[in-house]
Amino acid sequence: MQTVNIFWFRRDLRLTDNAGLYHALKSSNPVVPIFIFDKNILYRLGDKADRRVAFIHAALEEMQGELVKMNSSLQVFYATPLEAFEKLLATYTIEKVFTNHDYEPYAKERDEAIGDLLKAKGASLHTFKDQVIFEKDEVIKDDGKPYTVFTPYSRKWKAALQNFHFKAYPTEKYFNNFYEQAPNEIPSLESMGFINVEEDFPSKQLNDELVKKYQEQRNFPAIAGTSKLGVHLRFGTVSIRQLARQSSGLSETFLNELIWRDFYQMILWHFPQVGMGEAFKPAYDFIEWRDDEEAFEKWCAGQTGYPIVDAGMRELNATGFMHNRVRMIVASFLTKHLLLDWRLGEAYFAEKLLDFDLAANNGGWQWTAGSGCDAAPYFRIFNPYLQTKKFDPQLEYINKWVPELNELNYPQPIVDHEFARKRCLEVYGKALKQDMF
């Protein structure tokens, strides 16, 4: 059998400036590029018109087109990772498998299992940092402990940046080391039980003018003032190094958004329990969340009677995207106005968001609920009316998503703001006071 090395694409669906792929292509054996549509993950997806699966499929087809020009091909599996590697080990003599780090709890278990399988067959797994600028213990406090507050972390991150080189990994120089083979067929979405979503996904190009105006425009949902690059960062169709390099010097506010990504990935690595449903601050598990399925369903459907909340939820349901300012408003409404468990909202976003990322999604929800690291204080309760007045004063965003706003069929508010605020303070206060004893 042919002796080869494998490159395993996961959250890094690009051929250029890819750390693990660079090291694979520089190795001594021809490189077989693979991707696995992981049944362990896909089986959990209830929506068979899932935009993310369609996005991944489109990204794979784009890479396949480039590889075929090099007389190579992706091998794409619809299987569990263990099943896929059993097949690969039966087909090739594999010396090394290269891939990039993934910090999520399931990914860590998966990689350990694959590493054990390869070791038993005389092969080895090698992983590299690619989806963040700094990871794990690269930015920590002077006492060696991880940061749990963003501002000092960001200062240390920026100081570390002085010695970091944004230079891209020159994978192109080694493309001739891809294993030569006839094109392999990529499994269709339909063959995996999914529906092909015909959709124009956000561009992967970062506009310099948008970055320059980012600080002044990013909070206004009616303005196209955000990059919408979240999905490309999530699946690695763009390089984080490229974005940091391009935005550095143009907008510190935009750079801070990239630092937040690193921060939440670092938190997930050091405190994996947050990715498994636990509050970062255990005291918040004393909160007596309400059990109100009808209210939750109205929140999901954008039928709360609060226009800015309803607009956000309808945008999410229709497009898989929600403006970041509005994400904070709707999350605050669920946890503070409705007193529903933040985990419900986290799970709904996980199901709907095109750019869903476990670390950032969990971090955002726990920040809003007050239970997370560096979280908003529990008594910070967004007033949807004031948020609207400040960030959508002409109701442009609201009118786009809630056209029946001034009609009789638009619902009355499901809860009074002042009543909800008072109730939230009492319930949170009681829970946190209980933790003191």
C-alpha positions in Angstrom: 0.0 0.0 0.0 1.1 3.6 -0.7 2.7 5.3 2.3 1.0 8.7 2.8 0.3 11.4 5.4 -3.2 12.7 5.9 -4.4 16.2 6.4 -7.8 16.3 8.2 -9.8 19.5 7.4 -12.2 20.6 10.2 -12.5 24.2 11.2 -10.0 25.3 8.6 -11.7 24.9 5.2 -9.0 26.7 3.1 -5.8 25.7 1.2 -3.9 29.0 2.0 -2.4 30.2 5.2 -3.4 27.0 7.0 -1.0 26.0 9.8 -1.6 22.2 9.9 -1.8 21.9 6.2 1.6 23.7 5.8 3.3 21.3 8.1 1.6 18.3 6.4 2.7 19.5 2.9 6.3 20.0 4.1 6.4 16.4 5.4 8.2 13.6 3.5 5.1 11.7 2.2 2.4 12.7 -0.3 -0.6 14.2 1.5 -4.2 12.9 1.2 -6.6 15.7 2.2 -9.8 14.5 3.9 -13.0 15.9 5.5 -15.4 14.0 7.6 -19.1 14.8 7.8 -19.3 13.6 11.4 -22.4 11.5 12.0 -21.9 12.1 15.8 -22.6 15.8 15.1 -25.0 15.6 12.1 -27.3 13.2 13.9 -28.0 15.9 16.5 -29.1 18.5 14.0 -32.9 18.6 13.9 -33.2 21.0 11.0 -32.5 19.2 7.7 -32.2 22.6 5.9 -29.3 23.5 8.1 -27.4 26.4 6.6 -24.2 25.4 8.2 -24.1 22.0 6.6 -24.8 23.7 3.2 -22.0 26.3 3.9 -19.5 23.5 4.7 -20.6 21.6 1.5 -20.1 24.7 -0.6 -16.6 25.3 0.9 -15.6 21.7 0.2 -16.7 22.0 -3.4 -14.6 25.2 -3.8 -11.5 23.5 -2.3 -12.2 20.4 -4.5 -12.1 22.6 -7.6 -8.7 23.9 -6.6 -7.3 20.4 -5.8 -8.5 18.8 -9.0 -6.5 21.4 -10.9 -3.5 20.0 -9.0 -4.4 16.4 -10.0 -5.4 15.7 -6.4 -8.7 15.4 -4.6 -10.5 15.6 -1.3 -11.7 12.4 0.2 -14.9 13.2 2.0 -16.5 10.7 4.4 -20.0 10.6 5.8 -19.2 8.6 8.9 -18.0 8.8 12.5 -14.3 9.8 12.7 -13.4 6.3 13.9 -15.2 4.7 11.0 -13.5 7.1 8.5 -10.0 6.4 9.9 -10.6 2.6 9.9 -11.3 2.9 6.2 -8.2 5.1 5.6 -6.0 2.7 7.5 -7.3 -0.1 5.3 -6.5 1.8 2.2 -3.1 3.4 2.9 0.0 3.0 5.0 -0.4 6.1 7.1 2.7 7.5 8.8 1.2 10.8 10.2 -2.1 12.6 10.4 -2.0 16.4 10.5 -4.8 18.6 11.7 -5.4 21.9 13.6 -6.4 22.3 17.2 -10.1 22.3 18.3 -10.8 23.3 21.9 -14.3 22.0 22.4 -15.0 19.1 24.8 -16.3 16.8 22.1 -13.4 17.6 19.8 -10.9 16.9 22.6 -12.4 13.4 23.2 -12.6 12.7 19.5 -9.0 13.6 18.9 -7.8 11.5 21.8 -9.7 8.5 20.4 -8.3 9.0 16.9 -4.8 9.5 18.4 -5.1 6.1 20.2 -6.3 4.4 17.1 -3.4 5.7 15.0 -0.9 4.9 17.7 -2.2 1.3 17.8 -1.6 1.1 14.0 1.9 2.6 14.1 0.8 6.1 13.0 0.7 9.4 14.9 -1.6 12.5 15.2 -0.1 16.0 15.0 -2.1 19.1 15.7 -1.4 22.8 15.3 -2.7 26.2 16.4 -4.6 27.8 13.5 -8.1 29.3 14.4 -6.8 31.8 17.0 -3.9 34.2 17.4 -3.1 33.1 21.0 -4.4 29.9 22.7 -4.4 27.9 25.9 -1.5 29.2 28.1 -0.1 31.7 25.7 -1.7 34.7 27.4 -2.0 34.1 31.1 -1.5 36.1 34.3 1.9 36.5 35.9 1.0 33.9 38.5 0.4 31.4 35.7 -3.4 31.3 36.1 -5.8 32.0 33.2 -7.5 35.4 33.0 -11.2 35.5 33.7 -11.7 39.2 33.0 -11.4 40.5 29.5 -9.8 43.9 29.9 -6.5 42.8 31.5 -6.4 39.8 29.2 -6.7 42.1 26.2 -3.9 44.3 27.4 -1.6 41.2 27.8 -2.8 39.9 24.4 -1.9 43.2 22.7 1.5 43.3 24.5 2.2 39.7 23.2 1.2 40.8 19.7 4.4 42.9 19.5 6.4 39.6 19.2 3.9 37.9 17.0 4.3 37.6 13.3 1.2 37.8 11.1 3.1 36.2 8.2 0.9 33.7 6.4 1.9 30.0 6.2 3.1 29.7 2.6 1.3 26.5 1.8 1.3 27.3 -2.0 5.0 26.5 -2.2 4.3 22.9 -1.4 1.1 22.2 -3.3 2.9 19.7 -5.4 3.1 17.4 -2.4 -0.7 16.7 -2.5 -1.3 13.0 -3.3 -2.2 12.6 -6.9 -5.5 10.8 -7.5 -8.6 11.0 -9.7 -11.3 13.2 -8.3 -13.5 11.7 -5.6 -17.1 12.4 -5.4 -18.3 14.6 -2.5 -21.4 13.1 -0.8 -24.5 15.2 -1.7 -26.4 16.9 1.0 -29.4 14.8 0.0 -27.5 11.6 0.5 -26.8 12.6 4.1 -30.4 13.5 4.7 -30.1 17.3 4.3 -31.8 19.7 2.0 -29.7 21.9 -0.3 -30.1 25.5 0.9 -29.9 27.8 -2.0 -28.5 30.9 -0.3 -26.0 33.7 -0.8 -23.6 33.4 2.1 -21.7 36.4 3.4 -18.6 37.5 1.5 -15.2 36.4 2.9 -13.6 39.8 1.9 -13.0 42.3 4.7 -13.7 45.9 3.5 -11.1 48.4 4.8 -13.7 51.2 4.9 -16.0 49.1 7.0 -13.2 48.4 9.5 -12.3 52.1 9.7 -16.0 53.0 10.5 -16.5 49.9 12.6 -16.5 51.7 16.0 -19.1 54.3 15.0 -21.4 52.0 13.0 -21.3 48.6 14.6 -24.1 49.1 17.1 -26.8 50.1 14.6 -28.5 47.1 13.1 -30.1 49.0 10.2 -26.6 49.9 8.9 -24.4 47.3 7.2 -21.6 48.2 9.7 -20.4 44.7 10.7 -18.3 42.3 8.6 -20.5 39.2 8.9 -17.3 37.2 8.8 -18.3 35.1 11.8 -19.2 32.1 9.7 -15.9 32.3 7.8 -14.0 32.4 11.0 -16.0 29.6 12.5 -15.3 27.2 9.6 -11.9 28.7 8.7 -12.6 29.8 5.2 -10.6 32.8 6.1 -7.4 33.0 8.2 -7.6 34.8 11.6 -4.0 35.9 10.9 -5.1 37.6 7.7 -7.9 39.4 9.4 -5.8 40.6 12.3 -3.1 41.7 9.9 -5.6 43.6 7.7 -7.4 45.3 10.6 -4.4 46.1 12.8 -4.0 49.8 12.8 -7.3 50.5 11.2 -9.6 49.8 14.1 -8.8 48.8 17.7 -12.5 48.1 18.2 -12.5 45.6 15.4 -9.3 44.0 16.7 -11.0 43.7 20.1 -13.7 41.5 18.5 -10.9 39.1 17.4 -9.5 39.2 20.9 -12.9 38.3 22.4 -12.8 35.2 20.2 -9.4 34.2 21.6 -10.6 35.0 25.1 -13.6 32.7 24.9 -11.7 29.9 23.3 -9.1 30.2 26.2 -11.9 30.1 28.8 -13.4 27.0 27.2 -10.0 25.3 27.2 -9.3 26.1 30.9 -12.9 25.7 32.1 -14.4 23.0 29.8 -17.4 22.7 32.2 -18.9 25.9 30.6 -19.3 24.0 27.4 -21.2 21.3 29.1 -24.0 23.4 30.6 -22.5 24.6 33.8 -22.5 28.2 34.9 -19.0 29.7 35.1 -20.1 31.3 38.5 -21.8 28.4 40.4 -23.8 30.9 42.5 -26.0 31.6 39.5 -27.2 28.0 39.5 -29.3 29.0 42.6 -31.5 31.2 40.4 -35.1 29.9 40.3 -35.7 30.1 36.5 -39.3 30.2 35.4 -40.9 27.3 33.5 -42.9 28.9 30.8 -42.9 27.1 27.5 -45.4 29.5 25.9 -43.3 32.5 26.7 -40.2 30.8 25.3 -42.0 29.8 22.1 -43.1 33.5 21.6 -39.6 34.6 22.1 -38.3 32.1 19.6 -41.0 33.1 17.0 -40.5 36.9 17.5 -43.9 37.4 19.0 -43.1 39.0 22.4 -44.7 42.4 21.7 -41.3 44.1 22.1 -40.4 45.2 18.5 -36.6 45.2 18.8 -36.6 41.7 20.3 -39.1 40.4 17.7 -37.1 41.9 14.9 -33.9 40.2 16.1 -35.5 36.8 16.5 -37.2 37.0 13.1 -33.9 38.0 11.4 -32.3 35.0 13.0 -35.0 32.6 12.0 -35.1 33.9 8.4 -31.3 34.3 7.7 -29.3 32.5 10.4 -27.8 35.9 11.3 -28.5 38.4 14.1 -26.8 41.7 14.6 -24.5 41.6 17.7 -26.2 44.5 19.5 -29.6 42.8 19.0 -28.2 39.5 20.2 -27.4 41.2 23.6 -30.9 42.7 23.7 -32.8 39.5 23.0 -30.6 37.5 25.4 -31.2 40.0 28.1 -34.9 39.8 27.5 -35.0 36.1 27.8 -33.0 35.8 30.9 -34.0 39.0 32.7 -37.5 39.9 31.5 -38.8 36.4 31.1 -36.6 34.8 33.8 -36.0 31.8 31.5 -32.8 29.8 31.8 -30.0 31.1 29.6 -29.3 27.5 28.5 -32.6 27.6 26.5 -31.4 30.6 24.6 -27.9 29.2 24.1 -29.4 26.0 22.6 -31.7 27.9 20.3 -28.9 30.1 19.0 -26.8 26.9 18.6 -29.5 25.5 16.4 -30.1 28.6 14.3 -26.9 30.7 14.0 -24.9 30.3 10.8 -21.8 31.4 12.7 -22.5 29.3 15.8 -19.4 28.7 17.8 -19.6 27.0 21.1 -17.1 29.1 23.0 -18.4 32.5 21.8 -22.1 31.5 22.0 -21.7 30.2 25.6 -19.6 33.2 26.5 -22.1 35.6 25.2 -25.1 34.0 26.9 -23.4 33.7 30.2 -22.1 37.3 30.0 -25.7 38.5 29.5 -27.2 36.2 32.2 -24.5 37.4 34.7 -23.2 33.9 35.3 -20.1 34.0 33.1 -16.6 35.3 33.4 -16.3 39.1 33.3 -20.1 39.1 33.0 -22.5 42.0 33.0 -23.7 42.6 36.7 -27.0 40.9 37.3 -28.7 44.3 37.9 -27.8 45.4 34.4 -31.1 44.9 32.6 -31.4 46.2 29.0 -34.5 48.3 28.5 -35.7 47.3 25.0 -37.4 50.7 24.5 -34.3 52.7 25.4 -32.1 50.4 23.2 -34.4 51.0 20.3 -34.3 54.8 20.8 -30.5 54.7 20.9 -29.7 52.2 18.2 -32.7 52.1 15.8 -34.3 55.5 16.3 -35.9 55.6 12.9 -37.2 52.1 13.3 -35.6 51.1 10.0 -34.4 47.7 11.3 -37.7 47.0 13.2 -39.9 47.9 10.2 -37.9 45.6 8.0 -38.6 42.6 10.2 -41.8 43.6 12.0 -43.9 45.1 9.1 -47.2 44.7 11.1 -45.8 46.9 13.9 -48.6 49.4 13.8 -51.4 47.0 13.0 -53.9 45.4 15.3 -52.5 42.0 14.9 -49.2 42.9 16.4 -49.1 41.3 19.9 -49.2 43.3 23.2 -46.0 43.0 25.3 -46.0 39.6 27.1 -44.6 41.2 30.2 -44.4 44.7 31.6 -40.9 46.1 31.6 -41.0 47.6 35.1 -42.6 44.5 36.6 -40.1 42.3 34.9 -37.1 44.4 36.0 -38.3 44.4 39.6 -39.0 40.6 39.5 -35.5 39.9 38.1 -33.7 41.9 40.7 -35.6 40.1 43.5 -35.0 36.6 42.1 -31.4 37.2 41.3 -30.8 38.9 44.6 -32.4 36.1 46.5 -30.3 33.4 44.7 -27.0 35.2 45.1 -27.7 36.0 48.8 -28.4 32.3 49.3 -25.0 31.5 48.0 -23.4 33.6 50.7 -24.5 31.3 53.5 
